[in-house]
Amino acid sequence: MNASAHHREPGTDGRFLFFVLRMNVPEKKRSRAARLRHEASNCVALAVSTAQTTFAAELIDEALKLAKRSQEIGAGER
């Protein structure tokens, strides 16, 4: 039994597993970061269009969380 047999996933021969798991990860991260930025922008747009200050504050808080997470995801690629 060779040493690489210990690193294989059960039920696979282990040759393609690493490639499949690592495939398109940067693209997925960019796409996720863009979606989060878009959602943050939507929250801000709703916040400025509402007259309810409590609701606006909650939307702004959510926008900040989304924007921060988007930056964290984007920073991981640099």
Beta strands, then each sheet from edge to edge (+ up, - down):
end
